[in-house]
Amino acid sequence: MQLTELVKFLLVLAVFIVSFGVAFQAILHPNQTPSYSTFIDIVWRPYWQMFGELFLDDVSIGMGSYPAAEYYFSRPIIIVRYYGIFHWFSTMSKVFWLFRL
């Protein structure tokens, strides 16, 4: 039972990874001829992007680098800041909830 569910999940995951990889590779390198390294990149990049790797060094537009690179580097700071706010509201709501009981 669990093994069949795992196989179904991995099959759906493989379909999404390959389809995203084909689209991503076609957008980044539209004139590249198919080769072994192209097929490796179709699976390799989306697999690591699933875990958060963005490969910003490889993405460039014209003269400059990727315009939203500053956002991706500052994102952990934003997450930490909002986590602090969430933690404060969570603590205060528990205090008020317990006071009302």
mmCIF file of the C-alpha atoms, coordinates in Angstrom:
data_MODEL
# 
_entry.id   MODEL 
# 
loop_
_atom_site.group_PDB 
_atom_site.id 
_atom_site.type_symbol 
_atom_site.label_atom_id 
_atom_site.label_alt_id 
_atom_site.label_comp_id 
_atom_site.label_asym_id 
_atom_site.label_entity_id 
_atom_site.label_seq_id 
_atom_site.pdbx_PDB_ins_code 
_atom_site.Cartn_x 
_atom_site.Cartn_y 
_atom_site.Cartn_z 
_atom_site.occupancy 
_atom_site.B_iso_or_equiv 
_atom_site.pdbx_formal_charge 
_atom_site.auth_seq_id 
_atom_site.auth_comp_id 
_atom_site.auth_asym_id 
_atom_site.auth_atom_id 
_atom_site.pdbx_PDB_model_num 
ATOM 1   C CA . MET A 1 1   ? 0.000   0.000  0.000   1.00 0.00 ? 1   MET A CA 1 
ATOM 2   C CA . GLN A 1 2   ? 2.643   2.538  1.023   1.00 0.00 ? 2   GLN A CA 1 
ATOM 3   C CA . LEU A 1 3   ? 5.021   1.481  -1.721  1.00 0.00 ? 3   LEU A CA 1 
ATOM 4   C CA . THR A 1 4   ? 2.407   2.016  -4.419  1.00 0.00 ? 4   THR A CA 1 
ATOM 5   C CA . GLU A 1 5   ? 1.620   5.474  -3.031  1.00 0.00 ? 5   GLU A CA 1 
ATOM 6   C CA . LEU A 1 6   ? 5.339   6.297  -3.006  1.00 0.00 ? 6   LEU A CA 1 
ATOM 7   C CA . VAL A 1 7   ? 5.722   5.179  -6.609  1.00 0.00 ? 7   VAL A CA 1 
ATOM 8   C CA . LYS A 1 8   ? 2.735   7.303  -7.647  1.00 0.00 ? 8   LYS A CA 1 
ATOM 9   C CA . PHE A 1 9   ? 4.168   10.331 -5.852  1.00 0.00 ? 9   PHE A CA 1 
ATOM 10  C CA . LEU A 1 10  ? 7.611   9.880  -7.403  1.00 0.00 ? 10  LEU A CA 1 
ATOM 11  C CA . LEU A 1 11  ? 6.062   9.496  -10.843 1.00 0.00 ? 11  LEU A CA 1 
ATOM 12  C CA . VAL A 1 12  ? 4.127   12.753 -10.487 1.00 0.00 ? 12  VAL A CA 1 
ATOM 13  C CA . LEU A 1 13  ? 7.241   14.460 -9.088  1.00 0.00 ? 13  LEU A CA 1 
ATOM 14  C CA . ALA A 1 14  ? 9.306   13.221 -12.041 1.00 0.00 ? 14  ALA A CA 1 
ATOM 15  C CA . VAL A 1 15  ? 6.728   14.560 -14.500 1.00 0.00 ? 15  VAL A CA 1 
ATOM 16  C CA . PHE A 1 16  ? 6.809   17.997 -12.868 1.00 0.00 ? 16  PHE A CA 1 
ATOM 17  C CA . ILE A 1 17  ? 10.614  18.093 -12.627 1.00 0.00 ? 17  ILE A CA 1 
ATOM 18  C CA . VAL A 1 18  ? 11.117  17.097 -16.263 1.00 0.00 ? 18  VAL A CA 1 
ATOM 19  C CA . SER A 1 19  ? 8.446   19.469 -17.579 1.00 0.00 ? 19  SER A CA 1 
ATOM 20  C CA . PHE A 1 20  ? 9.829   22.381 -15.558 1.00 0.00 ? 20  PHE A CA 1 
ATOM 21  C CA . GLY A 1 21  ? 13.359  21.455 -16.642 1.00 0.00 ? 21  GLY A CA 1 
ATOM 22  C CA . VAL A 1 22  ? 12.453  21.445 -20.332 1.00 0.00 ? 22  VAL A CA 1 
ATOM 23  C CA . ALA A 1 23  ? 10.760  24.853 -20.062 1.00 0.00 ? 23  ALA A CA 1 
ATOM 24  C CA . PHE A 1 24  ? 13.595  26.309 -17.973 1.00 0.00 ? 24  PHE A CA 1 
ATOM 25  C CA . GLN A 1 25  ? 16.271  25.017 -20.345 1.00 0.00 ? 25  GLN A CA 1 
ATOM 26  C CA . ALA A 1 26  ? 14.368  26.299 -23.385 1.00 0.00 ? 26  ALA A CA 1 
ATOM 27  C CA . ILE A 1 27  ? 14.046  29.784 -21.879 1.00 0.00 ? 27  ILE A CA 1 
ATOM 28  C CA . LEU A 1 28  ? 17.692  30.017 -20.795 1.00 0.00 ? 28  LEU A CA 1 
ATOM 29  C CA . HIS A 1 29  ? 19.254  28.490 -23.914 1.00 0.00 ? 29  HIS A CA 1 
ATOM 30  C CA . PRO A 1 30  ? 16.815  28.736 -26.854 1.00 0.00 ? 30  PRO A CA 1 
ATOM 31  C CA . ASN A 1 31  ? 19.401  28.021 -29.590 1.00 0.00 ? 31  ASN A CA 1 
ATOM 32  C CA . GLN A 1 32  ? 21.292  25.176 -27.908 1.00 0.00 ? 32  GLN A CA 1 
ATOM 33  C CA . THR A 1 33  ? 21.507  21.930 -29.824 1.00 0.00 ? 33  THR A CA 1 
ATOM 34  C CA . PRO A 1 34  ? 20.454  18.798 -27.938 1.00 0.00 ? 34  PRO A CA 1 
ATOM 35  C CA . SER A 1 35  ? 23.329  16.964 -26.301 1.00 0.00 ? 35  SER A CA 1 
ATOM 36  C CA . TYR A 1 36  ? 24.018  14.798 -23.280 1.00 0.00 ? 36  TYR A CA 1 
ATOM 37  C CA . SER A 1 37  ? 24.689  17.824 -21.066 1.00 0.00 ? 37  SER A CA 1 
ATOM 38  C CA . THR A 1 38  ? 21.338  19.324 -22.078 1.00 0.00 ? 38  THR A CA 1 
ATOM 39  C CA . PHE A 1 39  ? 19.509  16.229 -20.876 1.00 0.00 ? 39  PHE A CA 1 
ATOM 40  C CA . ILE A 1 40  ? 21.465  16.287 -17.624 1.00 0.00 ? 40  ILE A CA 1 
ATOM 41  C CA . ASP A 1 41  ? 20.603  19.971 -17.076 1.00 0.00 ? 41  ASP A CA 1 
ATOM 42  C CA . ILE A 1 42  ? 16.911  19.261 -17.666 1.00 0.00 ? 42  ILE A CA 1 
ATOM 43  C CA . VAL A 1 43  ? 16.828  17.074 -14.546 1.00 0.00 ? 43  VAL A CA 1 
ATOM 44  C CA . TRP A 1 44  ? 19.722  18.446 -12.493 1.00 0.00 ? 44  TRP A CA 1 
ATOM 45  C CA . ARG A 1 45  ? 18.711  22.124 -12.203 1.00 0.00 ? 45  ARG A CA 1 
ATOM 46  C CA . PRO A 1 46  ? 15.034  21.616 -11.257 1.00 0.00 ? 46  PRO A CA 1 
ATOM 47  C CA . TYR A 1 47  ? 16.006  18.985 -8.703  1.00 0.00 ? 47  TYR A CA 1 
ATOM 48  C CA . TRP A 1 48  ? 18.232  21.442 -6.866  1.00 0.00 ? 48  TRP A CA 1 
ATOM 49  C CA . GLN A 1 49  ? 15.795  24.325 -7.355  1.00 0.00 ? 49  GLN A CA 1 
ATOM 50  C CA . MET A 1 50  ? 13.227  22.243 -5.520  1.00 0.00 ? 50  MET A CA 1 
ATOM 51  C CA . PHE A 1 51  ? 15.491  22.573 -2.462  1.00 0.00 ? 51  PHE A CA 1 
ATOM 52  C CA . GLY A 1 52  ? 16.062  26.312 -2.897  1.00 0.00 ? 52  GLY A CA 1 
ATOM 53  C CA . GLU A 1 53  ? 19.154  26.626 -5.098  1.00 0.00 ? 53  GLU A CA 1 
ATOM 54  C CA . LEU A 1 54  ? 18.514  29.396 -7.627  1.00 0.00 ? 54  LEU A CA 1 
ATOM 55  C CA . PHE A 1 55  ? 21.668  29.344 -9.812  1.00 0.00 ? 55  PHE A CA 1 
ATOM 56  C CA . LEU A 1 56  ? 21.714  33.148 -10.041 1.00 0.00 ? 56  LEU A CA 1 
ATOM 57  C CA . ASP A 1 57  ? 25.271  33.140 -11.410 1.00 0.00 ? 57  ASP A CA 1 
ATOM 58  C CA . ASP A 1 58  ? 24.090  31.378 -14.572 1.00 0.00 ? 58  ASP A CA 1 
ATOM 59  C CA . VAL A 1 59  ? 21.159  33.696 -15.227 1.00 0.00 ? 59  VAL A CA 1 
ATOM 60  C CA . SER A 1 60  ? 22.063  36.979 -16.911 1.00 0.00 ? 60  SER A CA 1 
ATOM 61  C CA . ILE A 1 61  ? 20.138  39.477 -18.998 1.00 0.00 ? 61  ILE A CA 1 
ATOM 62  C CA . GLY A 1 62  ? 22.128  41.554 -21.446 1.00 0.00 ? 62  GLY A CA 1 
ATOM 63  C CA . MET A 1 63  ? 24.765  43.645 -19.661 1.00 0.00 ? 63  MET A CA 1 
ATOM 64  C CA . GLY A 1 64  ? 23.801  43.088 -16.034 1.00 0.00 ? 64  GLY A CA 1 
ATOM 65  C CA . SER A 1 65  ? 22.992  40.246 -13.753 1.00 0.00 ? 65  SER A CA 1 
ATOM 66  C CA . TYR A 1 66  ? 19.556  39.021 -12.752 1.00 0.00 ? 66  TYR A CA 1 
ATOM 67  C CA . PRO A 1 67  ? 17.637  42.098 -11.555 1.00 0.00 ? 67  PRO A CA 1 
ATOM 68  C CA . ALA A 1 68  ? 15.948  40.426 -8.603  1.00 0.00 ? 68  ALA A CA 1 
ATOM 69  C CA . ALA A 1 69  ? 19.152  38.969 -7.138  1.00 0.00 ? 69  ALA A CA 1 
ATOM 70  C CA . GLU A 1 70  ? 19.048  41.429 -4.253  1.00 0.00 ? 70  GLU A CA 1 
ATOM 71  C CA . TYR A 1 71  ? 15.590  40.160 -3.319  1.00 0.00 ? 71  TYR A CA 1 
ATOM 72  C CA . TYR A 1 72  ? 16.718  36.533 -3.259  1.00 0.00 ? 72  TYR A CA 1 
ATOM 73  C CA . PHE A 1 73  ? 19.697  37.357 -1.063  1.00 0.00 ? 73  PHE A CA 1 
ATOM 74  C CA . SER A 1 74  ? 17.610  39.456 1.335   1.00 0.00 ? 74  SER A CA 1 
ATOM 75  C CA . ARG A 1 75  ? 14.746  36.951 1.530   1.00 0.00 ? 75  ARG A CA 1 
ATOM 76  C CA . PRO A 1 76  ? 16.098  35.125 4.628   1.00 0.00 ? 76  PRO A CA 1 
ATOM 77  C CA . ILE A 1 77  ? 16.298  38.461 6.446   1.00 0.00 ? 77  ILE A CA 1 
ATOM 78  C CA . ILE A 1 78  ? 12.679  39.212 5.564   1.00 0.00 ? 78  ILE A CA 1 
ATOM 79  C CA . ILE A 1 79  ? 11.573  35.770 6.727   1.00 0.00 ? 79  ILE A CA 1 
ATOM 80  C CA . VAL A 1 80  ? 13.353  36.183 10.067  1.00 0.00 ? 80  VAL A CA 1 
ATOM 81  C CA . ARG A 1 81  ? 11.801  39.614 10.563  1.00 0.00 ? 81  ARG A CA 1 
ATOM 82  C CA . TYR A 1 82  ? 8.260   38.377 9.898   1.00 0.00 ? 82  TYR A CA 1 
ATOM 83  C CA . TYR A 1 83  ? 8.836   35.331 12.062  1.00 0.00 ? 83  TYR A CA 1 
ATOM 84  C CA . GLY A 1 84  ? 9.599   37.649 14.969  1.00 0.00 ? 84  GLY A CA 1 
ATOM 85  C CA . ILE A 1 85  ? 6.364   39.535 14.365  1.00 0.00 ? 85  ILE A CA 1 
ATOM 86  C CA . PHE A 1 86  ? 4.421   36.280 14.077  1.00 0.00 ? 86  PHE A CA 1 
ATOM 87  C CA . HIS A 1 87  ? 5.984   34.979 17.300  1.00 0.00 ? 87  HIS A CA 1 
ATOM 88  C CA . TRP A 1 88  ? 5.061   38.184 19.145  1.00 0.00 ? 88  TRP A CA 1 
ATOM 89  C CA . PHE A 1 89  ? 1.422   38.042 17.947  1.00 0.00 ? 89  PHE A CA 1 
ATOM 90  C CA . SER A 1 90  ? 1.219   34.360 18.802  1.00 0.00 ? 90  SER A CA 1 
ATOM 91  C CA . THR A 1 91  ? 2.461   34.990 22.333  1.00 0.00 ? 91  THR A CA 1 
ATOM 92  C CA . MET A 1 92  ? 0.117   37.925 22.869  1.00 0.00 ? 92  MET A CA 1 
ATOM 93  C CA . SER A 1 93  ? -2.901  36.028 21.530  1.00 0.00 ? 93  SER A CA 1 
ATOM 94  C CA . LYS A 1 94  ? -2.192  33.161 23.936  1.00 0.00 ? 94  LYS A CA 1 
ATOM 95  C CA . VAL A 1 95  ? -2.011  35.635 26.821  1.00 0.00 ? 95  VAL A CA 1 
ATOM 96  C CA . PHE A 1 96  ? -5.315  37.240 25.873  1.00 0.00 ? 96  PHE A CA 1 
ATOM 97  C CA . TRP A 1 97  ? -6.931  33.857 25.238  1.00 0.00 ? 97  TRP A CA 1 
ATOM 98  C CA . LEU A 1 98  ? -5.898  32.559 28.647  1.00 0.00 ? 98  LEU A CA 1 
ATOM 99  C CA . PHE A 1 99  ? -7.025  35.809 30.307  1.00 0.00 ? 99  PHE A CA 1 
ATOM 100 C CA . ARG A 1 100 ? -10.512 35.438 28.827  1.00 0.00 ? 100 ARG A CA 1 
ATOM 101 C CA . LEU A 1 101 ? -10.900 31.886 30.112  1.00 0.00 ? 101 LEU A CA 1 
# 
